[in-house]
Amino acid sequence: MKKIAIYNTLTRSREEIVPESDQLVRIYSCGLTVYDFAHIGNLRKYVFDDLLRRTLLYFGYKVKQVMNITDVGHLTSDADEGEDKVEAGAKREKKSASELAEYYEKEFVKDLKSLNVLMPDLMPRATDHIKEQIELVKTLEKKDFTYKTSDGVYFDTSRLPDYGKLAKLKTEGQEEGKRVEKNPEKKNPTDFALWKFSPSGAKRQMEWESPWGVGFPGWHLECSAMSTKYLGQPFEIHTGGVDHISVHHTNEIAQSEAAAGKPLAKYWLHSDFLLQGGKKMAKSEGHFIRLQDIEKRGFEPLDFRMLCLGAHYRSKLDFSWEALRAARMRLVDLRREFTLFLDKDKEGGEEFYRGKLEKFENALTDDLNTPKALAVLSEAIASREEFGGKAKEDFAKKVDKILGLNLLQRETPPKDIIELVKKRKAARLERNFKESDRLRIEINKKGWEIDDLPSGGYALGKGLTKR
């Protein structure tokens, strides 16, 4: 079993993943707030989660993964102000909050499956764990980490000496954000809501009785309650986007460690932003692209997965349609090489592919270095004239367990393409190469590519349509 080194945001260093026991790696992955479709910036993070899980499984580790669904408590401002995003979405679409959340959760799951993401073992919803969240606040109250204001129950960050350690925050002298009005009742600018009261004179769709008053949980509370319920404390890995570091994950750590007196997770992994034109994608600004938008342009969801894997998860990735097309071309080339040139007459190459597989594996154990791993694949497919057959096929199957790109996917050509191929074959037999070339161009224009093999046969594969 190979050791896997990852970059731990908590320590700002690379560390080997060492499970607590029995080679079981427990992972908590921050899920989606289900008030709208996931955009491809969100989805980049879930491709990273899947890469991590697949890599661990490939190297023989056991994995238990929990991914939450946020269907209450995520307000429009990280400063515990504004409207609940799910309730606001319900008004926008004239649905109940539960109907809206259920719909977008289903759409999210569809997107994950389209991207070949292995589904988590559990996807608990915040609204199904109100009892556990209230119990956590009670524990914090008993330990004197809370105080009450007119709008909720807050966590007193000054009571925790190492608050902000994940983000390396210096709490002294901090000011509240400019996006919202200051809350004069907060003791410290970094204090955060554990339980928010329903506004007086108004009834929310989602509210519950609590020892402190009718209301709803703060956004950070659900992850602490559900992660420890299903994974214990501490568990091995907590993942999220880099935007979670300074607020959401910092506050998760604070409330969980204050309550239990021990770490929440050993390793904190964060994927970087997907940009468009140098700007972060954000639903709040109407600046985003959905997976459906990609498909409407004729691309496959796995073309986007390929684009994500082409960059290291800790580096920013700038999306453009040109970049997606380049990723599509790269994926098409890989599939063609692995499915169309497996000449059964060309056996051998086992030692060659073992060497390439070792280089591929070493890239993944080095902080999930997918750009380096893909470079190894490019080296391997360049050997098509030397090696084919079972050794090449076995190599493709092994690397695809991690990449999840369906490298051995074969696509059945439609009848019109088959007819063109037959005509081209006849033209070649008649040595009418001008007609043969014309038919090749026609096949290409229809989105298929044909290659002539040294054996006299041909290989046909799905190519790129004009976009």
N, C-alpha and C positions, 0 to 999 in steps of 0.2 A: 504494500500500500504506500503510494507516494504521498509525501507531505505537500500541502498546498499553502503557499505564502500569500497573504492578502494585506492590503493597506488598511490599518486600523485608524480611523479618524480620531478615536479617543486618545491614542498614544502618539499619533502622527508618525507612525513607523510601520514597516512590514513585519508581520508576525506569522508564524506557522499556526494553522488552525489545529487546536488540540481539544478534542471533545472531552467532556467531563467523564463519560463512561461508555463502554460498549460501542465505540465508534459511531455513536449517534450524534449528529449535528442538528440542533434545534434552531430553526430560523423563523424570525418574525419579520414580515415584510409589510411596510405601510401600504395599505390599499387605497382605493379610490373613494372620493366623496361623490356620491351618486346623485348629482343634481343636473348632470348634462353628460353628453358623450365624453369618453376619454379622448384626448387629442394625442397626436403622435409624440409630443414631448412627454406626456405621461407614460405612453407605451414604451418609450425607450427604457425607462426604469424597469419595467416588467420583463423586458428582454434580458436585461442585466440580471434580475432575480433568477430567471430561468437558466441563464448561463451558469450562474453560481451553483444552482441545484444540480444541473446536469453534470457539471464537473465533479462535484462531490460524489454523486452516484457512480459516475464512470470509474472513479478511483477506489470504489469499494466501501464508501462511507454510507451509513444509514442516515436518512434525512426525514425530519418531521417539520413541515412548513405550515405556518399559520399566516394568513393574509386577511386583515380586517376590511370590513365594508363600513364606511362612515355614512350613516343615514340620519344623523342628528348631531347638533352641537358645533359644527364647523361654521363659524360666523364669517362675514365678508371681510373682517379685519382680524389679523393675528393678535391684535391688542384687545381681544375679547369684547369688541364693539361691533355694531351693525346687525344685519338680519341674518338669520340662519339660511345657509345657501340652499338647503333642501326645501324649506318653506317658501323661500323666494322663487325657486324653480317651479314649485307647485302653483303659485299664483300666476306665473308667466304662462304656464301650459294649461291652466284651469283644470288641474287634477288634485287629488288628495296627495299629501306628502308621501304616504305609504305607496300609492300607485306610481308616483314619479320615481321614487327610490327603487322600487321593484323593476320598473321598466329599464332604467339606466344600469342597474346591476346586471340584468340579463344581457344588455348590449355590451357591457364591459367583458363579461364572460365570453361572448361571441368573439370579441376582438382578441382576447387572449388565445382562444383556440385557433383562430385564423393565423396567429403568429407562431403556432406550434409551441406555445407555452404549456409546460406540464402544470396541471391544476394543483393548487395547494391542497394539503390534506384537510385543512379546515378554512372556511371563509366566514367567520362569525360577524354578525351585525351589531353595531353599537346599541340599537334599540332593544335587542334581545338580552342585553347585559346591563340593564339599569341597576338591578339589585347589587351586582358585584361592584359597580362604580360607586354607589352610595356607601357600601361597606368600606371601600378604600378611603373615602372622605372621612368616615367615622374614625378610622384608624389614625389618620393624619390629625384629626381634631383632638383625639386623646393624647397624642404626642406633642400637642401645642404648636403645630405647624400651620394652623389656619386662623383666619379672622373673618368676621362677617361685615359686609357693607350693605347699603340699601339695594344693590343690584345683584348680590351673590355672595358666595363663600370663596375666599381667595387663599392661595398658598403664599406664605410669608417667606420669600427667598432669603431674607437676611438671617433666618434661623438655620440655614444650611451653609456651612463654611465653604464648601467646594462647589456651590452653585455656579453653573456656567462653564464647568471644566471641559465639556465636549467642544464648545465653540471658542474656548479660551477667552471668555467674557470677563471684563473687569466691571463689576456691578456698581462700584462707587462712581458717582458723577454722571451716570447715564441719565438720559432724558427720554421721555416717552416719544413715540413716533409722531411725525407731523401729519400722518394721514387721518388721524382721529383726534378728537378733543381729549385733553388730559383728564384722567379720572382723579379728582381731588381726594377721594376716599382711600385710594391705594397707599399703603405705607411706603412701598418702594416701586420704582418704575418697572422693575422686572417681575413683580408679583403677577400671578395669573389666576384665572378663574377655575375653580374646581366644580362649582355648581352655580348656575345662573338662574335668577328668579324670572318668572314670566312677568312681562310688563304689567303694571297695575291697570286695571280697566280693560284688559285685552286677554283673549284666550288663544293660546297657540294650539296648532294641531298636535304638536308633540310636546307634552309636558307630563310630569309625574309628581306625586307626593313625595316629600322627603322630610327628614327631621328639621330642616332649616326653612322649608317653605316649598310651594309648588314651583317647579322649574324644570331644568334640563341640565345634563352634564356638560362640563367644559370639553373642548375638543381633545385635549391631551389625555383626558382621563380614561377614555375607552381603551387606548393602546396598552396602558399600564395594567388595567384590570384584565383584559383578555389575554395578553401575552403571558402573564404569570399564571392565569387559570389553566391555560392549555400547555404551557411549556415549562412552568416552574420558574424559579429565580435563584441564581442567575441561569440564563440559557446562553447558547453560544453566540449567535449572530443576529443582529438587528440591521435591516437594510432600509434605505430611503433615498430620496433625492438630496442634493446638496442644500436645497432651500429649506430642508427640515432641520439642519444642524443648529442654527442659532436660536430657534424658538421651540418648535414642536418636540424635537428629540431632547433638547436641553431640559424642557419641562417634564417630559416623560421620566428622564433619569432622576430629576429632583424629587418628584412625588413618589416614585417607586422605591428609591433608595432611602428616603426619609421614612417611609412606611415600614420597610422590611429590614433596614439597617445593613443591607448588603447590595452588591452591584446588580443592575438589571440585566445587562448582557456583557459578554467578554469582548466581542468585536463589533465595531460599528462601521458599516460599509455604505458608502454614498456614491451614487452615479451623478455625473454632471449634466448640465442643461443641454437640451436640443434647441438650437437657435435657428432663426430664419432671418436672413439679412443682418446678422449680428445681434438680433434682438430675441430675448427669451420668449418662447411661446407661452401665452397665458389666456385662459378663457375670460378672465376678468377684463381684459382689454380687447376682446374680440379678435385676437391675433393667434389663430390656431388652425391646424389642418387635422381632419379626422382620417381614420383608416379608410372609411368609405370614399373619401375624396380621392385617395390614392387609387382605389380600385376603379373609380369612375374614369380615371385617365388611362386605364388599361394595364395598370401594374398589378402584381400579386402582392398580398400581405408579406410574403417571405422575401420580396425584393427589399422591403423596408427593414426586415430583420437582418438581411445581408448588409444594408447600409449601416445599421447599428454596430454590427460585429466588425465592420471595417475600421472603427475607431475604438480606442481604449475607453472603457466605461468611465474612467476618471478624467477624461478630456472632453472639452466642449465639442459638440458636433453641429456644424452649420448645415441645415437642410436646404436643398434646392432641387428642382425637378431634374436638373442636369446631373446632380450627384446621385439622385435616385436612379436615373437611367443608367449611369455608370455601374451602380451596384447591381442593377438588373442584368446588364451585359456580363458582369463578372460571374453572377450566379448561373446564367445560361451556359457560359463557357465551362464552369465546373461540372454542371450536370451532363453536358454533352460528353465531356472527357470521361466521366465516370460511368456513363450508361451506354455510350455509342462506340467506345473503343475497347470493350472488354472482349477482344478476340480470343476465342477459346483455343485457337491453335497456338497462342503465345502464352505458354505457362512459364513459371519461374518468377523471379523477382521478389521472393519472400524476404531475403536478406535486405534488399534495397528498401522495401516498404517498412520493414522493422525499423530501419534507421530513420526513415522519415517520420514514422509514428512516434518514436522516442523524442525527436525534435519538436513535434507537434505537442506532445504531452508536456514537455518541459516548458513550452511557451504558456500553456494554460496554468501550470502550477506556479508560474511567476506572476502573481496578481492578475490572473485571467487575461493574459496578453493576446487578445484575439487578432490584432494586426499582424503580429509575428506568426501566429498559428496559421493564418490565411496565406502568408508568404510561403510557409512550408508546403501548403497544398499546391500553390503555383509551381513550386519546384517539382513536386511529385507528378503532376499531370504532364509536365514537360517530357516525361519518360515514356509517352504512349507508344513510341515506335519500338522501345526495348522490352517493355513489360506490359502484360495485360492479364486477362483471365482472373482466376480466383484470388490471387494475391492482391490485385488492384481492387477488386470488389470488396474483399474483407477489410482492406485499408479504408475504403470509403464508408463502409458501415460503422467502423469504429469511430472515425472522426465525426461522423454525423450524429452519434449519440450525444455529443457535446454541442455541436453547432445547430442541430435541428433544422437544417435547410432542405431536407428531402433530396439529398444529392443523387440518390439512385432512382429518383422519380422518372418514370417514362410516360410520355404523353402520346396518346393515340391520335394520329393525324386524321383529319376529316377526309371524306371521299374525294373531294376535288383535288386535294394535295396528293392523294394516292394515285389518282389518274395522271396528274402531271409527272409524278415520279416514273410511272410506267412508260409514258411517252418519252421521257428523257432517256430511260434505259434503252428503249428501242432506237432512239437517235444515236446513242453512243455505239450500239452494236452495228449500226449502219455507217459508223464513223462520220456522221453528220454533226461535227463539233460546233458549228455555228448555231444549229437548232438546239443542241444540248445546252449551250451557254445561255441561249434565250430562255429556255425552260427553267434553268437554274435561277435566273433573275426573277422570273415570274413567281417561282416558289418562295424566294426571299421576300418579295413584296407582300406575300400573304402571311409573313411572319414565321416561316420555317427555313431551316438551313440544311443543306445537303453536302456531305463530304464524300469524296471518292476514296476508297481504301486501297492499299497496295495489292490486296488479294483479288481485286476486281469488283468487289461489292461496293456498297455505299452505306453511309450512316446518315440518318435523318433525325433532326431534332428541332424542338420549338425554339424559335429565335426571337427577334425583336420586331414588332410592328412599328410603323412610323407614328410618332406622336408629336 
